[in-house]
């Protein structure tokens, strides 16, 4: 069918038949009230994982990339990243799409393209969902995963002396978005890499499954809200603290270039959300084996600190050691970027003191 016109030109039944049916109609149960998940042979030690999250305004749109493809991609990443943090095998995802009737059909199809492309990239797919009319775009997904033969990875388990590390890209998102917001022209050789996580960040599913199978890590969570809230959550879950030290980090050339162009320390890029890494902890004696394991998965493993017995999140930087500034975006808080805007968060991340100011 033609992609011209708006959703209101089609109506719900034609949308389901001509767009969703053409895309997902080959699946058993398409059109029924429930999605069908293929029957699995499970035993009492297997764990079924379920997570659900909405999709906020994507950074791609903030950066001037208005294509709905990137909103769809982000919806999949947000949900599948939680499955990755559990080390689970993805079983599929259902979507709830509340969309204005005035939405162009072409935009709707691009939204679906983004969801499907991200899912396909990590070996899963949309298995069902809901479509409704609303006054604005409001999309949510629920993702399913399976851990065979034991428990999923968890935020609990970190112990004093464990290494704290990031699995995945470090600093790319804010290096790229920072340049866009500051209207700094990015050299051709760095454009693709610096836009990668702004546009199409990938959930670390293969890495998560490998980490769970290895039994080398003591805890794991996804870094969806930025490093300070992640470290605070990790500390609270284990009644410990975190001492951060980025002194041994080897920054990618594109990240170093962006830091110079914006006249900021590259460490600041690593403190924000957006790269969708996994945060893991592990005993120091497992470092070499984990490095080899993640290299085999094609992802970076970057040590950024240690678990401490003293509660709180601290950082060693520039010869100073002290409490990390609460660079946060906590929901329902007065300083959430959803309330104050992306500019206020960027200013706190890139320009405010890295150390908590004493009251």
Secondary structure as GFF3:
##gff-version 3
##sequence-region A 1 359
A	DSSP	alpha_helix	7	10	.	.	.	ID=ss1
A	DSSP	alpha_helix	12	14	.	.	.	ID=ss2
A	DSSP	pi_helix	15	20	.	.	.	ID=ss3
A	DSSP	alpha_helix	21	24	.	.	.	ID=ss4
A	DSSP	beta_strand	47	54	.	.	.	ID=ss5
A	DSSP	alpha_helix	59	62	.	.	.	ID=ss6
A	DSSP	alpha_helix	68	85	.	.	.	ID=ss7
A	DSSP	beta_strand	89	99	.	.	.	ID=ss8
A	DSSP	alpha_helix	105	121	.	.	.	ID=ss9
A	DSSP	beta_strand	126	133	.	.	.	ID=ss10
A	DSSP	beta_strand	138	147	.	.	.	ID=ss11
A	DSSP	beta_strand	163	167	.	.	.	ID=ss12
A	DSSP	alpha_helix	172	181	.	.	.	ID=ss13
A	DSSP	alpha_helix	188	199	.	.	.	ID=ss14
A	DSSP	alpha_helix	205	214	.	.	.	ID=ss15
A	DSSP	beta_strand	219	222	.	.	.	ID=ss16
A	DSSP	alpha_helix	227	238	.	.	.	ID=ss17
A	DSSP	beta_strand	241	245	.	.	.	ID=ss18
A	DSSP	alpha_helix	253	262	.	.	.	ID=ss19
A	DSSP	alpha_helix	267	271	.	.	.	ID=ss20
A	DSSP	beta_strand	278	282	.	.	.	ID=ss21
A	DSSP	three_ten_helix	284	286	.	.	.	ID=ss22
A	DSSP	alpha_helix	287	297	.	.	.	ID=ss23
A	DSSP	beta_strand	301	308	.	.	.	ID=ss24
A	DSSP	beta_strand	312	317	.	.	.	ID=ss25
A	DSSP	beta_strand	320	323	.	.	.	ID=ss26
A	DSSP	alpha_helix	337	340	.	.	.	ID=ss27
A	DSSP	alpha_helix	342	350	.	.	.	ID=ss28
###
